[in-house]
Amino acid sequence: MARYTNLQSNEIQEILNKYGLEVLEYQPIEEGAGNSSYWVRTYQKQFVLTVFEIERTRVVNLCKLLLLLEEYQYPTTRIQKLTNGDAITAIHGKPVLLKPYIVGQLVKNLDENRIRQVGTEMALLHKIPSPDYLPDHHTYGLQTFQALLGEKIDLEYENWLAQKHKMLSKEMPSGLPKGLIHGDVFYDNVLFEGETIKSLIDFEEACHYYKIFDLGMAVIGLCTENLSIKLEKVRALVDGYQSVRALEENEKESLQYFIEYAAIATSSWRFWNYNIQNPDPEKSEKHYEMVKIAQDAKAIPAKEFLNRIFG
């Protein structure tokens, strides 16, 4: 993970003082992207300290959502309160959260059994009523594409994105169920204990949006190998999901569209993040991985896709 905010030991202790805690040791957490997180051990327990690069309003809403999920006993991150009862502090003008560390393992290449469990947890999440403070669009969804056009950083990609924006806008299905979605179910946001799922974490991209978009994003995050979609893994994800919540017919018919959409959206985020927001020459073409996945999703014959996933 890029170190957007590098904290020194005295700064970490300065933050932990607000919780009445003393730091014994710490180290950066490398997985994930977009924020800076540190594993911290104290006399009491282990924590994850996260410095956010997003605006404070989004972090406030994230806190409210995590507290809501705790009410529903959903297996995810909990919030450590400061000694004054607040949930959020700050350093260098950036919001900070401290969260009890969840013991678990990240598994990069999930097998079908584990993917099936993720599908089940996603469906359970989708049954929780969506709070009114969530945005009604995904952070890097369709409405953000046009802002990237005209940058003239990568004309080939920008022209492709413009074409895909037009296509997605024209073909967007109507009447699909919306609700609370995670929005970023990649392997590094899922913790396991042995063969059993432990927690779904990192709800920064949560929003009130199409439930089937969440599955589409999970497909590109969990069900690809060598930039190609593995339909047997997609079926496992869907089977696990439908063990809790049956997909409507129009959702089934639009899943392939939303897999492509999710890959295009993720490519746009990578292009923006690694070329504009946080330029990184080593990752400046990383968006093309998602271009390849989007193309692979589009190339699967619709009848074959439906038969392999739902037949």
MOSUL-V588074 format. One record per backbone hydrogen bond with DSSP energy under -1.0 kcal/mol. NH is the residue of the N-H (numbers start at 1). CO is the residue of the C=O. If there is no record, write none. Layout:
nh = (NH,NH)
co = (CO,CO)
This chain:
nh = (4,12,13,14,15,16,17,18,19,20,21,24,25,27,29,36,38,39,40,41,42,47,48,49,50,51,52,59,60,61,62,63,64,65,66,67,68,69,70,71,72,73,74,76,80,82,83,85,89,91,94,96,97,99,101,105,115,116,117,118,119,120,121,122,123,124,125,126,128,134,141,144,145,148,151,158,159,160,161,162,163,164,165,166,167,168,169,170,171,179,181,186,187,189,190,191,192,193,196,198,199,200,201,206,207,208,209,211,214,215,216,217,218,219,220,221,222,223,225,228,230,234,235,236,237,238,239,240,241,242,244,245,252,253,258,259,260,261,262,263,264,265,266,267,268,269,270,271,272,273,274,275,276,277,278,280,283,286,288,289,291,292,293,294,295,296,297,298,299,305,306,307,308,309,310,311)
co = (2,8,9,10,11,12,13,15,16,17,16,41,41,39,37,51,49,27,47,25,45,40,99,38,97,36,95,55,56,57,58,59,60,61,62,63,64,65,66,67,68,70,69,74,98,86,18,82,96,94,91,89,50,48,46,192,111,112,113,114,115,116,117,118,119,120,121,122,125,131,138,141,142,145,148,154,155,156,157,158,159,160,161,162,163,164,165,166,167,209,207,184,221,186,187,199,105,196,193,191,191,75,189,203,181,135,179,177,210,211,212,213,214,215,216,217,218,219,228,225,223,230,231,232,233,234,235,236,237,238,241,241,248,249,254,255,256,257,258,259,260,261,262,263,264,265,266,267,268,269,270,271,272,272,273,274,280,283,285,286,287,288,289,290,291,292,293,294,295,301,302,303,304,305,306,307)
